[in-house]
């Protein structure tokens, strides 16, 4: 059996999703894969990962299966390897239990939370795990109940680029510090961004991305290195928006340019 999912980048919505917010998440190639073959059982995941803990609790299900996880980014971070590990293992688990089983977002989210959070600090949102269930360019992830709505880029006069910074912040370690988030401000900007997406208003969307980045900066949720990179990139004439993505905006930049 072979399972795969796309990589992820938070376009907008990280930190807000920790407090019942929504998010737009970019999904892109190359994909992560998990292969199960008959053979000596093993756990290929890091010991501090949600996937490792889920495997340990359900080892009997994977007995006599050799697992191979492929990370096309080779551990660089920032593109959702940890969430992909869990999602693909969970898919394998429910398939081994019942080949006709359908993925249920509520059950997936609860299983992830049980494996990812030890009660210390802030629990992860799981929004990226939900998003990576889709095979689409983007996902709008909402809560209560959890939903992932496939999206396509609607702005004909703009293009986007996803760039790795070579920096890395481990989300689970960062969340242990219990970051102080003024979520209401973030929710308001996300509403502007989703409205601009729905109406294909490119200027309003670019403004919302920049406003969200500034709000994260004011709340101390962007590293100085990412702030410097964003300032340098935004100074280029063709760039209309740029934002550090994920934990402290450290790993990845989402860049919007005029055509």
WOFENFEN-V740562 format. One record per residue. N is the residue number from 1. BURIAL is + if it has 16 or more other C-alpha atoms within 10 Angstrom, else -. D_FIRST is the distance of its C-alpha to the first C-alpha in Angstrom with 1 decimal. Layout:
N;BURIAL;D_FIRST / N;BURIAL;D_FIRST
This chain:
1;-;0.0 / 2;-;3.8 / 3;+;6.8 / 4;+;10.3 / 5;+;13.9 / 6;+;17.4 / 7;+;20.0 / 8;+;22.9 / 9;+;26.7 / 10;+;29.2 / 11;+;31.7 / 12;+;33.8 / 13;+;33.5 / 14;+;32.5 / 15;+;34.9 / 16;+;35.8 / 17;+;32.5 / 18;+;33.5 / 19;-;36.2 / 20;-;34.8 / 21;+;34.9 / 22;+;32.7 / 23;+;31.2 / 24;+;30.3 / 25;+;27.3 / 26;+;26.4 / 27;+;22.8 / 28;+;22.3 / 29;-;20.5 / 30;-;19.1 / 31;+;15.9 / 32;+;14.1 / 33;+;10.5 / 34;+;8.3 / 35;+;5.8 / 36;+;5.1 / 37;-;6.8 / 38;-;9.5 / 39;-;12.6 / 40;-;15.2 / 41;+;14.3 / 42;-;15.3 / 43;+;15.8 / 44;+;15.8 / 45;+;17.7 / 46;-;21.5 / 47;-;23.5 / 48;-;25.2 / 49;+;22.2 / 50;+;21.1 / 51;+;17.5 / 52;+;19.1 / 53;+;21.3 / 54;+;18.6 / 55;+;16.6 / 56;-;19.9 / 57;-;20.8 / 58;-;17.7 / 59;+;17.0 / 60;-;17.3 / 61;-;14.1 / 62;+;12.1 / 63;-;14.4 / 64;-;13.2 / 65;+;10.0 / 66;+;10.6 / 67;+;9.7 / 68;+;10.7 / 69;+;12.1 / 70;+;13.8 / 71;+;17.1 / 72;-;18.8 / 73;-;22.0 / 74;-;22.1 / 75;-;23.3 / 76;-;26.1 / 77;+;25.6 / 78;+;26.6 / 79;+;23.5 / 80;+;21.5 / 81;+;19.4 / 82;+;20.0 / 83;+;19.3 / 84;+;16.1 / 85;+;15.0 / 86;+;16.0 / 87;+;14.6 / 88;+;11.0 / 89;+;11.3 / 90;+;13.1 / 91;+;10.6 / 92;+;8.0 / 93;+;11.2 / 94;+;12.5 / 95;-;9.5 / 96;-;9.8 / 97;-;13.4 / 98;-;13.5 / 99;-;11.0 / 100;-;13.9 / 101;-;14.8 / 102;-;16.1 / 103;-;16.5 / 104;-;20.1 / 105;+;21.7 / 106;-;24.2 / 107;-;21.8 / 108;+;19.6 / 109;+;22.9 / 110;-;24.3 / 111;+;21.4 / 112;+;21.6 / 113;+;25.3 / 114;-;25.2 / 115;+;23.1 / 116;+;24.8 / 117;+;28.5 / 118;-;30.7 / 119;-;33.7 / 120;-;35.3 / 121;-;36.3 / 122;+;34.7 / 123;+;31.3 / 124;+;28.8 / 125;+;28.5 / 126;+;24.7 / 127;+;25.5 / 128;+;23.3 / 129;+;20.2 / 130;+;21.3 / 131;+;21.9 / 132;+;18.6 / 133;+;16.9 / 134;+;18.8 / 135;-;18.3 / 136;+;22.1 / 137;+;24.7 / 138;+;26.1 / 139;+;25.8 / 140;+;28.7 / 141;+;27.8 / 142;+;30.3 / 143;+;30.8 / 144;-;32.3 / 145;-;30.0 / 146;+;27.1 / 147;+;26.3 / 148;+;24.7 / 149;-;26.5 / 150;+;25.4 / 151;+;28.3 / 152;-;29.4 / 153;-;32.1 / 154;-;35.4 / 155;+;38.0 / 156;-;39.2 / 157;-;41.7 / 158;+;39.4 / 159;-;36.3 / 160;+;34.1 / 161;-;32.8 / 162;+;30.6 / 163;-;31.9 / 164;+;30.9 / 165;+;34.0 / 166;-;32.8 / 167;-;33.9 / 168;+;31.7 / 169;+;32.2 / 170;-;29.7 / 171;-;29.5 / 172;+;29.3 / 173;-;32.3 / 174;-;34.2 / 175;+;33.8 / 176;+;35.3 / 177;-;38.5 / 178;-;38.5 / 179;-;39.5 / 180;-;42.3 / 181;+;41.2 / 182;-;43.6 / 183;+;41.0 / 184;-;43.4 / 185;-;44.3 / 186;+;40.7 / 187;+;40.0 / 188;-;43.0 / 189;+;41.8 / 190;+;38.3 / 191;+;40.0 / 192;+;42.0 / 193;+;38.9 / 194;+;37.0 / 195;-;40.2 / 196;+;40.7 / 197;+;37.1 / 198;-;37.8 / 199;-;41.2 / 200;+;40.1 / 201;+;42.9 / 202;+;42.0 / 203;-;44.9 / 204;+;44.3 / 205;+;40.6 / 206;+;41.6 / 207;+;44.3 / 208;+;41.9 / 209;+;39.6 / 210;+;42.6 / 211;+;44.0 / 212;+;40.8 / 213;+;40.8 / 214;+;44.5 / 215;+;44.0 / 216;+;41.3 / 217;+;43.7 / 218;-;46.5 / 219;-;44.5 / 220;-;43.7 / 221;+;40.0 / 222;+;39.8 / 223;+;40.4 / 224;-;43.5 / 225;-;41.5 / 226;+;39.5 / 227;+;42.8 / 228;-;44.4 / 229;-;41.7 / 230;+;41.8 / 231;-;45.5 / 232;-;45.4 / 233;+;42.9 / 234;+;44.6 / 235;-;47.9 / 236;-;46.6 / 237;-;48.1 / 238;-;45.0 / 239;+;43.1 / 240;+;43.6 / 241;+;41.2 / 242;+;39.2 / 243;+;37.6 / 244;+;35.8 / 245;+;32.5 / 246;+;30.9 / 247;+;32.5 / 248;+;36.1 / 249;+;35.1 / 250;+;34.6 / 251;+;31.4 / 252;+;31.3 / 253;+;34.0 / 254;+;33.7 / 255;+;36.4 / 256;+;37.9 / 257;+;40.2 / 258;-;42.6 / 259;-;41.9
